[in-house]
Amino acid sequence: MSRRWSAGKELRVSGLPLRTRQGDKFPGDLRLDGYIEGAWVPVKMELAFALCDFFAENEDEMRRYRSYWRQNGQRYFMAACVDAIRDGWEPAAAKIERQRAR
């Protein structure tokens, strides 16, 4: 499988400027930086874990209000995460936006 990410990529997600850089752990390692408070700082995996924790809990709480969905709660969120891992974050985000627009 070819990589979707490479060094030198710049993007903006939810208003946050991000960039990829060459990492230093091994050849081909990448680092993700975020522009925060006027400086580029490494984005640590703890941010991803905190986001997963928040959104999984929040979607699970929403299950009480939208029990008619085929998939709901944490299962819904985890399925979207698997889509992002398999197909990339942009198609997964676009799918969520289409569902939200309904």
N, C-alpha and C positions, 0 to 999 in steps of 0.2 A: 504494500500500500504506500502510495506517495504521501509525503507530508503536506499538510495545508499551511503550515506555519514556517516562516524562514526569518532570518535576521534582517533587520532593516524595515520591517513592516510597521506602519503607523495607522492607527485607527482611533475612533472615538466611540465609546460604548456608554450609553446612558449619560452622556455629557462628559465622561471622564476620558481625557487623552491617554492613550496607551501606545507603547512601542515595544517591538521585540529587538533583542540584542543577542549577540553571541554570548553564551554562558561560558563558565570556566571549569565545569565538573568533568567533561569529556568531550571529544570531538563531536560536533553536531548538537551539543547542548545549547538550549536557548534560555533566555531570561526575559521575563515580561516586566516592564517598568510602567508606572503610572505617574502622571504629572500632578503632584500634590503639593499645595502650599509653595508654589514657585520652584520646585525642584523635581527632577526625575528620581524616583525611588523604586527599588525592586518590589514587585507584588509577590507576597508570600502566599503559600498554599493555605495558610490559616484564613485568608480572606475568602477563598473558595469554600472552605468548610463552614465558615460563619454564614455565607450566603445560602449554602445548601440547607443548613440547620434552620435558618429563618424561613425560607420559602417552603420547605417540606412541612414545617409546623403550620405555617399560615394556610397552605392549601388544604392540609388535613382539617384545620378548623373550618374552612369554607365548605367542607363536605356536608356539614349539617344543613347548609342553606341550598346546596345544589345536588341533592341526592339523586336527581334524575340523570346525571351524567353517567355514561357507561364506565368511564374511569374517573375517579375523583380522589381528592386528598393527596397523600404522599405517592400513591401509585401513579397518579396523573403527572406529578412533578418528576418522579423517577423515570417515567417513560420519555418525557421531554428531555431529560438529561442524557438518556441513552441515545436519543435521536441526535443530540448535539455532539456526542462522542463519535457516533457513526458517520454522520453526514456534515458536521460542522455546526458552529453556533448560529450562523446567520439563517440557514433554513429553519432551524428549530425556533429561533426568535420570531421569524416571519410567520410560522404556523401558529404560534401563541397569539400574535397580534391579529391574525385573521379570526381566530376563535374569539378573541376579546371584542372584536368589532361587531360580532353577531348580536 
